[in-house]
Amino acid sequence: MRVSFDIFLMRFSAGRARADRAGAMRILAPLVDGPIDDLDVVTIRTLDGDAAVYGLKEADSLMFNHVSGQHVWDVMVEVAKAGSYVIMPVGCPTCVVDAADAVELPEVLGDELGTGVLIVHSGAELLAAVESA
């Protein structure tokens, strides 16, 4: 399955985005296929798929798209854990890896779609949230 829509990862602190680029890069760097290009996009490759990742130069927020395979979903969850990011798949519930992260979310993210906030612990749970929307 290939998912072509955008999946955003952002870190919130008192409603403002803050990033942990080092945390994100610890997970992503071994998977990057080639240099970060002028558009600030890379392809990451996993055992069973790949994804385009935007935003690595600054990592205030990241965007994954053209996601294929199962392992990329695990990568997104691991990046969210390492960088205290919230996962926001377009048109799907906002997902957090730690309930404490939900406290920092702007209200609109939890209620905009009427779906609330989901806690996910694995890539399989994240993919299930996306597929159920």
C-alpha positions in Angstrom: 0.0 0.0 0.0 1.3 3.5 -0.9 -0.1 6.5 0.9 0.4 9.7 -1.1 -1.2 12.2 1.2 0.8 14.3 3.7 1.6 13.2 7.3 3.0 16.0 9.4 5.1 15.6 12.5 5.3 18.7 14.8 6.4 19.3 18.3 4.2 21.5 20.5 5.1 23.4 23.6 2.5 25.8 25.0 0.9 25.8 21.6 4.1 26.7 19.7 6.1 24.4 17.5 9.5 23.4 18.9 11.7 20.8 17.3 14.3 18.2 18.4 16.2 17.9 15.2 18.9 15.7 16.9 16.3 13.2 18.1 14.7 13.0 14.7 18.0 12.6 12.9 19.2 9.7 15.2 16.3 7.7 13.7 16.2 9.0 10.1 19.9 9.4 9.2 20.6 5.7 8.8 17.6 5.4 6.4 18.3 8.5 4.2 19.1 7.5 0.6 21.3 10.3 -0.7 21.9 13.9 0.4 19.3 16.4 1.5 18.5 18.3 -1.8 17.8 22.0 -2.3 14.1 21.4 -1.8 14.9 20.0 1.7 13.6 16.6 0.8 15.1 13.1 1.1 13.9 9.6 0.5 14.2 7.2 3.3 14.3 3.5 2.6 13.3 0.7 5.0 13.2 -3.1 4.6 9.9 -3.1 2.8 9.3 0.4 1.5 10.2 4.1 1.4 8.9 7.6 1.9 9.7 11.2 1.0 10.6 13.3 4.0 10.6 17.1 3.9 12.0 19.5 6.5 15.2 17.8 7.8 17.4 20.9 7.5 15.5 22.7 10.3 13.2 19.9 11.6 10.8 22.4 13.1 8.2 20.2 11.5 8.6 17.2 9.2 6.3 15.9 6.4 6.2 12.4 5.2 4.5 11.5 1.9 4.5 8.8 -0.7 4.7 6.3 2.1 5.0 2.6 1.2 5.5 -0.5 3.3 4.9 -1.2 7.0 8.2 -0.3 8.5 8.0 3.4 7.5 5.0 3.7 9.9 7.3 2.4 12.7 9.9 5.0 11.7 7.3 7.8 12.0 6.4 6.6 15.5 10.0 6.3 16.6 10.8 9.8 15.2 7.8 11.1 17.2 9.1 9.4 20.4 12.6 10.7 19.9 11.6 14.3 19.1 8.4 14.6 21.1 6.5 15.2 17.9 2.8 14.9 17.4 1.7 13.0 14.3 -0.9 14.7 12.1 -2.0 12.7 9.1 -4.1 14.9 6.9 -7.8 14.1 7.2 -7.2 11.7 10.1 -7.1 12.0 13.9 -4.1 13.7 15.5 -1.9 11.0 17.0 0.5 11.2 20.0 2.9 8.7 21.3 2.6 9.9 24.9 -0.6 11.2 26.6 1.4 14.1 28.0 2.0 15.4 24.5 -1.8 15.8 24.1 -1.9 18.4 26.9 0.3 20.8 24.8 -1.8 20.6 21.7 -3.8 23.7 20.5 -7.5 22.9 21.0 -8.2 23.0 17.3 -6.1 19.9 16.6 -8.0 17.7 18.9 -11.5 18.8 17.9 -11.3 20.1 14.3 -12.3 16.8 12.8 -14.4 15.6 15.7 -12.0 12.7 16.1 -10.1 13.7 19.2 -6.6 12.6 19.8 -5.4 9.0 19.6 -2.4 7.6 21.5 -0.4 5.3 19.3 2.5 3.0 20.4 3.5 1.4 17.1 3.5 1.9 13.4 0.7 -0.7 13.1 -1.5 1.4 15.4 -0.7 4.6 13.4 -1.5 2.9 10.1 -4.8 1.5 11.5 -5.7 5.1 12.5 -5.0 6.3 9.0 -6.8 3.5 7.3 -9.9 3.9 9.5 -10.3 7.6 8.6 
